[in-house]
Amino acid sequence: MAFKLNSIRTVYFYLIALIALMMIVWGTVDLANLGLTTWVFKNADRADDWSPPAPYYMTAEVKMGETAERCAEKCDLTESEQLQIQNWLVDYKNWQDQQGDLKIARKQKNAVRDISMLVVAIPLFLWHWKMISRETREAKENINKEV
């Protein structure tokens, strides 16, 4: 019975150490990725850009940005449609202004997650690995005493 409990305990310690080690690896890799995209490969973040807000109402010839601005007053649109285009233009400009702040906020959120993971995983791994080492050493000493 003692052997069975000892085996379960050993499996538990190795399993927790493995999980903590994987958390350390994941957190470190993600932090390295964050650092590289922030300071080395600055254009790598462009792939993650969010798409602009869709127009409320647009005909086929009225698409986005400058076209909507030119057409807002010159095209044959009702007052309601012109108001919708103006509202959309305000939303579009707000969206453009927020893009820089959103990138910074996403990077900070990722950094907080990764650092938190490392703060939890490193002590967890070290404590469990210390316990594994101690039990392995004690088992070897017991075997040597028996021989």
Helices and strands as residue ranges (DSSP letters): H 2-35, I 36-40, G 42-48, H 66-74, H 79-146
